[in-house]
Amino acid sequence: MAGDDRTAEATELLQALIRNACVNDGSADSGHESKSVDLLAHYLDGAGLDVERYEPTPGRASLVARIEGSDRSAPTLMLMGHTDVVPVTPENWLHDPFGGELIDGEVWGRGAVDMLNLTATMAVATKQFGAEGFRPRGTLIYLAVADEEAAGTHGAEWLVEHQWDEMACDYVLTESGGMPVRTPDGIKRPIIVGEKGLFWFTLHVKGTPGHGSQPLRTDNALVKAAEIVNRLAAFRPPAHIHEIWRRFVEGMNFPLELSGPLLDPDRLYEFAEGLPMLGLARQAHACTHTTFAPTMATGGLKHNVIPDRVSIAVDGRTLPGQDRDDAMAMLDEILGPGSGGADLRDDVEVEVVVEDPASASPIDTPLWDALQRATEAVVPGSVNVPFMTVGGTDSRFFRRRGIPSYGYGLFSDRIGFDEFADMFHGDNERVDVESLRLTTELWDVVVRDLVG
Ligand SMILES: [Zn+2]
């Protein structure tokens, strides 16, 4: 198939995946990824691929397509894309978030960069391999997986636990990296080799009920919750310079006035606060700090009742090497007298909701080398640098089994690094067709290189 035809197919498939609106709000009966598995099964049909479908929870299917290799000693590569997306606030969008419209060379919609673009292009490349009768030495697996945007309970976690024979591989490629970063030293593209851990918890703040007409000296759970929210926002744990962050900054060949503070744990926070490049500032902070973001608050009974209970949801993200004890010690500091304020520890009950430690793959692997060669072949002159994502991805389930798992794709220079970062789970998510062309080409080259 010619490159133009592949790009057209990838574009149409992406539009259809966006229109399926597999919105995962974290509840078991959301997602409905089976719709997109039906779509992909139909798309891949007739290409001579071995296709399986797994549906551990009704409506939450995942699809596996494989091309078995001829040489058992040759490596197995998995291309893994998720089919679910996060919810939207439609009124903030310029176009229908589930319209999948193609406007001025860009496909608009939730999932356009996270990560239906990759899920679609991986499917197109896999179908082409099947259709052309590709008989590789190693094995190629395509996995379209459900429930990445929550905890993977109905997707990758379940598959790795219950269908390991089908999942076993030597390398995984998934989201998200490869956007061009322009530097005086040329174009650099991040490969995601590690990710922060999840430590999501809810703080149940206790108070004493009373009449809202007489607030003096009452024990108001909402007032205490407000204080806690402010402490969470102001919390400043020490910076840690992990090897991935160090090699990223070094690989970027930033000027010394940038690389100096970005690698100095004593200066990094203030530097990021003042850095005009907002995307880089947020990344620099998140890649080197444990973070606690208050994201939801619920509570109160009635307009005229002093509330006795308010709950605060907190999205905590830990660094590689940190465990529950480290996170709890920081929380103790926030709630306790160490904060400089009142000791609120007895007023709060901590409920840990999701706990998933950080994960990191080695940087120097045959997969790294193959990606650099493929990058050079498709977009000559750009150099890859390792990077740590601050979001959680399904890579972690594979990294824990010792399998190097990287996030990568190829993007044109139409959408910059900062804009790309803002679109993840943000408004006006979109991807240009040229990026779909480059990424489809990338999978073609890297598969032939690594397993062909
Ligand atoms: Zn994603």
Residues whose N, C-alpha, C, O or C-beta is under 5 A from the ligand:
A	BS01	ZN	D114 M115 E175
